[in-house]
Amino acid sequence: MTDDLSGFEEIPFDPASMPTSSLGMAKAIWYKRPWFLVTVAIVLIVAISIITDLPHPITKAQDAAAQNATLKSINGDLKPCAFAVNESFNFYNSDVAGKLTTTNLSKIPTLLTGDQTACSFAGQPVFDLTNNIQPLGTTAGKNIEHLLHVVQQWMTDNALASINDIQYLFAHPGDASKIHDLTTQQARLASNRQLALSYVTAAETVLGITLVQVNVPVLPHLIGT
């Protein structure tokens, strides 16, 4: 028996007419594909980061405000050590002058230990001064950065060494080597104070404005040095 197909109309093959399940998922347009969207997102993040990090010009008033804020922070961290070294110098002078009672003398070692901490890395102010203060990187800010390093030296080198010498001299009165070192440290404290002030002056010259002054104290002269 021969099949007669003449009665059927021949219809051209049209993939679009097939059910979706037969064609499978249509390919996504290239700019909608996940890899492209992720790439665009990364490029945008990097671009925003670069633009944010680029230096932006600031006015002298803004610069001065930033430097004053830094100087106030430096003064805040400097204050405990400034008090401590001044106290230790007064203790020493009172002892050399014979003005301390037995009761006073018994308290001195503990007080000097506290003074040592205030000027050392064991104290929070020195840690803050060293790690948490970052001057603005302008020309004026470079001078304040130099000032910051000088203040660190004043505290953790000269002031701390002076207190250590005084503590030793309370236990060993008249030790010639410690008196000599104490004399040297006293001179360095004074010279670094002047250097610190000069950096503030240099920053003021750049900005044409008076800044907050750094509170590095004038210390009493030590008797016998």
VMD Tcl script that draws the C-alpha trace (Angstrom):
set ca {
  {0.00 0.00 0.00}
  {1.48 3.34 -1.02}
  {0.94 6.39 1.21}
  {-0.40 9.34 -0.69}
  {0.98 12.60 0.80}
  {-0.23 14.82 -1.92}
  {-3.04 16.16 0.22}
  {-0.70 17.65 2.82}
  {0.68 21.16 2.43}
  {4.43 21.42 2.81}
  {5.25 23.95 5.55}
  {8.79 25.38 5.74}
  {10.77 24.68 8.91}
  {10.54 27.63 11.32}
  {12.51 27.29 14.60}
  {10.60 30.22 16.09}
  {7.38 28.24 15.80}
  {8.79 25.47 17.99}
  {8.01 25.38 21.71}
  {10.58 26.98 24.04}
  {11.32 23.63 25.56}
  {12.43 22.41 22.17}
  {14.77 25.37 21.50}
  {16.26 25.58 24.98}
  {17.11 28.89 26.63}
  {17.91 31.72 24.23}
  {21.44 33.10 24.57}
  {21.64 36.31 26.68}
  {22.53 39.54 24.93}
  {26.30 40.14 25.47}
  {25.94 43.29 27.55}
  {23.50 41.52 29.88}
  {25.76 38.60 30.57}
  {27.00 38.25 34.21}
  {30.71 38.47 33.34}
  {30.17 41.81 31.63}
  {28.12 43.24 34.51}
  {30.72 42.13 37.07}
  {33.53 43.67 35.00}
  {31.67 46.99 34.75}
  {31.08 47.00 38.51}
  {34.79 46.41 39.24}
  {35.87 49.14 36.82}
  {33.48 51.60 38.46}
  {34.73 50.76 41.96}
  {38.36 51.21 40.93}
  {37.59 54.50 39.14}
  {35.75 55.90 42.16}
  {38.62 54.87 44.44}
  {41.20 56.60 42.22}
  {39.16 59.77 41.95}
  {38.63 59.84 45.72}
  {42.36 59.44 46.39}
  {43.43 62.19 44.01}
  {44.66 65.34 45.80}
  {42.19 68.17 45.87}
  {43.33 71.78 46.15}
  {42.41 73.44 49.44}
  {42.35 77.05 50.56}
  {44.83 78.51 53.04}
  {42.02 78.82 55.54}
  {41.27 75.09 55.23}
  {44.98 74.31 55.48}
  {45.33 76.46 58.59}
  {42.30 74.83 60.19}
  {43.78 71.38 59.57}
  {47.18 72.38 61.01}
  {45.56 73.94 64.08}
  {43.59 70.75 64.68}
  {46.83 68.76 64.48}
  {48.61 71.13 66.86}
  {45.78 70.84 69.39}
  {46.06 67.05 69.22}
  {49.84 67.27 69.71}
  {49.35 69.55 72.72}
  {46.82 67.15 74.22}
  {49.23 64.23 74.00}
  {52.19 66.35 75.12}
  {50.54 67.70 78.28}
  {51.01 64.66 80.61}
  {54.73 64.37 79.82}
  {55.26 68.13 80.06}
  {53.74 68.04 83.56}
  {55.77 64.94 84.48}
  {59.20 66.27 83.51}
  {58.49 69.62 85.17}
  {57.45 67.77 88.33}
  {60.59 65.62 88.32}
  {62.79 68.72 87.90}
  {61.09 70.37 90.88}
  {61.54 67.20 92.95}
  {65.24 67.20 92.13}
  {65.74 70.87 92.97}
  {63.83 70.51 96.23}
  {65.94 67.50 97.18}
  {69.25 69.22 96.37}
  {68.10 72.27 98.36}
  {67.21 70.03 101.32}
  {63.54 71.00 101.29}
  {61.99 67.52 101.23}
  {60.78 65.87 104.40}
  {61.18 62.17 105.11}
  {57.52 61.68 104.20}
  {58.03 63.49 100.90}
  {61.09 61.40 100.11}
  {59.19 58.17 100.68}
  {56.64 59.16 98.03}
  {59.11 60.34 95.37}
  {59.99 56.94 93.83}
  {56.33 56.14 93.09}
  {55.69 59.60 91.67}
  {58.78 59.42 89.46}
  {57.66 56.03 88.13}
  {54.39 57.67 87.07}
  {56.36 60.49 85.45}
  {58.41 57.94 83.50}
  {55.25 56.30 82.15}
  {53.84 59.66 81.01}
  {56.88 60.22 78.77}
  {57.34 56.66 77.50}
  {55.69 54.37 74.97}
  {54.03 52.63 77.90}
  {51.78 55.67 78.21}
  {48.71 56.20 76.02}
  {49.57 59.83 75.12}
  {52.89 58.83 73.54}
  {51.18 55.98 71.68}
  {48.55 58.39 70.35}
  {51.16 60.96 69.37}
  {53.18 58.35 67.50}
  {50.39 56.42 65.80}
  {47.24 58.50 65.58}
  {48.36 61.94 64.38}
  {48.88 62.48 60.65}
  {49.45 66.09 59.55}
  {47.94 67.23 56.25}
  {50.53 66.82 53.49}
  {50.73 70.45 52.39}
  {53.83 72.63 52.57}
  {52.71 73.93 55.95}
  {51.83 70.39 56.96}
  {55.39 69.23 56.25}
  {56.61 71.67 58.89}
  {54.04 70.40 61.37}
  {55.16 66.85 60.58}
  {58.75 67.84 61.42}
  {57.44 69.41 64.62}
  {55.68 66.15 65.48}
  {58.94 64.21 65.23}
  {60.74 66.77 67.42}
  {58.03 66.57 70.08}
  {58.29 62.78 70.05}
  {62.04 63.07 70.65}
  {61.52 65.68 73.36}
  {59.18 63.31 75.19}
  {60.54 59.81 74.66}
  {64.23 60.65 74.53}
  {65.17 63.85 76.38}
  {62.36 64.06 78.96}
  {62.35 60.34 79.74}
  {66.14 60.21 80.04}
  {66.05 63.19 82.41}
  {63.46 61.53 84.64}
  {65.48 58.30 84.66}
  {68.59 60.25 85.73}
  {66.69 62.01 88.49}
  {65.23 58.75 89.75}
  {68.74 57.26 89.89}
  {70.12 60.32 91.69}
  {67.48 60.04 94.40}
  {68.83 56.56 95.12}
  {72.49 57.49 94.48}
  {72.95 61.19 95.34}
  {75.88 62.97 93.73}
  {76.64 60.37 91.03}
  {78.86 62.35 88.66}
  {78.00 60.46 85.44}
  {74.25 60.87 86.00}
  {74.61 64.55 86.84}
  {76.61 65.00 83.63}
  {73.95 63.20 81.58}
  {71.20 65.16 83.28}
  {73.00 68.37 82.30}
  {73.17 67.15 78.69}
  {69.49 66.19 78.60}
  {68.48 69.55 80.07}
  {70.27 71.32 77.22}
  {68.64 69.05 74.63}
  {65.19 69.66 76.08}
  {65.75 73.40 75.67}
  {67.16 73.16 72.14}
  {64.41 70.83 70.93}
  {61.83 73.19 72.37}
  {63.26 75.99 70.24}
  {63.34 73.72 67.20}
  {59.69 72.78 67.71}
  {58.68 76.44 67.93}
  {60.65 77.21 64.76}
  {58.62 74.66 62.78}
  {55.38 76.30 63.89}
  {56.79 79.66 62.79}
  {57.75 78.18 59.40}
  {54.21 76.86 58.92}
  {52.79 80.27 59.88}
  {55.02 81.93 57.28}
  {53.68 79.63 54.56}
  {50.07 80.24 55.54}
  {50.33 83.92 56.47}
  {48.35 83.27 59.64}
  {49.05 82.71 63.34}
  {48.67 79.08 64.39}
  {48.10 77.39 67.73}
  {51.41 77.34 69.61}
  {52.92 74.03 70.68}
  {53.02 73.77 74.48}
  {56.57 72.55 75.03}
  {57.33 74.06 78.44}
  {60.26 76.08 79.68}
  {61.69 73.90 82.44}
  {63.30 75.09 85.70}
  {67.09 75.09 85.76}
  {68.47 72.14 87.68}
  {70.63 73.05 90.64}
  {74.19 71.89 90.24}
  {74.06 71.37 86.47}
}
mol new
graphics top color blue
foreach p $ca { graphics top sphere $p radius 0.5 }
foreach p [lrange $ca 0 end-1] q [lrange $ca 1 end] { graphics top cylinder $p $q radius 0.2 }
display resetview
